[in-house]
Amino acid sequence: MKICVLGGDGYCGWATALYLSRKGHEVAIVDNYLRRQWDHELGVQSLTPIEPLSRRLGVWQEISGRAIEMFTGDVTDYDFLCPMMDTFRPDAVVHFAEQRAAPYSMIDRKHAVFTQVNNVVGTLNVLFAIREVVPDCHLVKLGTMGEYGTPNIDIEEGYIKIEHNGRSDVLPFPKQPGSFYHLSKVHDSHNITFTCKIWGLRATDLNQGVVYGTVTEETSMDEALINRFDYDDVFGTVLNRFCAEAAVGHPLTVYGSGGQTRGFLDIRDTVRCIEIACLNPADRGEFRVFNQFTEQFSVMQLAQMVQTAARSMDLHVEIDHLEPPRVEAQAHYYNAKHSKLIDLGLQPHFLSESLLDSLMNVAVKYQHRVDISQFLPQIKWHEARNPRSRRWSAQAAVALSEQR
């Protein structure tokens, strides 16, 4: 297939592009390098050293013998997007090109507005471009389990049967997003639902859980191909943060009691799920929803697993409980269905089997790059302005002047 990966320089996009290329698909990456700019803005960097995209692609072609086409541009720029689509003519578009961090969207008004404009307008542009240029193309859109929130009932895969006053219908599962970022994803879902209905587009929404791991078969082929390992308080995941803390002997920072529960999956399962969706496209006019995760853990369970793994490596770490920066229940019911991708052939990897190789060993190898100042949360959900916002304008101005 011809598959276009929007946001292909990012964490999920890079691993996906390499995986699909190695599987024999003709792959193009679209990116505007904003993810790299955000590191400069926030004063952070991936624990793993990330090479320039041109070098990454060159090394990949040299090792694999397969070229990945590169388009530099922004999906919020429709005048760029349409000609790109017309040039590549994809069978499937995998859409990762969004600001994906809830904390980033909660820094202040500027970051909230940017997140929603970037994500919602970008996705709308993609929908219009598909309709205008490649109407039979299948959109594979990265959603998030965070759209659902933490309801006190089982979470279905996208839709729920409702009976009310003697009548019944199948409706989208109620959304209870917990940040301006998650709200943007809900808006995306509504816009995709609408355009599938009125234009006959075909789309699959992958409501993904928290992804962990840096290792895939492809990224392991050369140091230049290594994937991101974000552990900071904005773009870092809780599991990455715990592993980086353990590697340098810092107490594991659990927010509140640690009863917050979410779905998780290995990056190797993410790339396989993307391929499964591409090879089994939605029908014309269909908006499909898959819950994309393999296991559920509470934050405290993750901390205990990392602590145990650290001890096996002769690393002794304690667990600290911090005041929660987010507005969320610290303990809640959480049971989400996730059978559709399994039914289509996904064979999951499990955290218990990959915690050491895919996370702890990587964190220890690059422990000299750990910045412990990034461990503690600086962004609080209930505040309209956070410490990180004070350096946004100055650093953004520097970044823009360097671009010019």
Secondary structure, 3 states (H helix, E strand, C coil): CEEEEECCCCHHHHHHHHHHHHCCCEEEEEECCHHHHHHHHHCCCCCCCCCCHHHHHHHHHHHHCCCCEEEECCCCCHHHHHHHHHHHCCCEEEECCCCCCHHHHCCCHHHHHHHHHHHHHHHHHHHHHHHHHCCCCEEEEEEEHHHCCCCCCCECCCEEEEEECCEEEEEECCCCCCCHHHHHHHHHHHHHHHHHHHHCCEEEEEEECEEECCCCCCHHHCHHHCCCCCCCCCCCCHHHHHHHHHHCCCCEEEECCCECEEEEEEHHHHHHHHHHHHHCCCCCCCEEEEEECCEEEEHHHHHHHHHHHHHHCCCCCCEEEECCCCCCCCECCCCECCCHHHHCCCCCCCHHHHHHHHHHHHHHHCHHHCCHHHCCCCCCCCCCCCHHHHHHHHHHHHHHHHHC
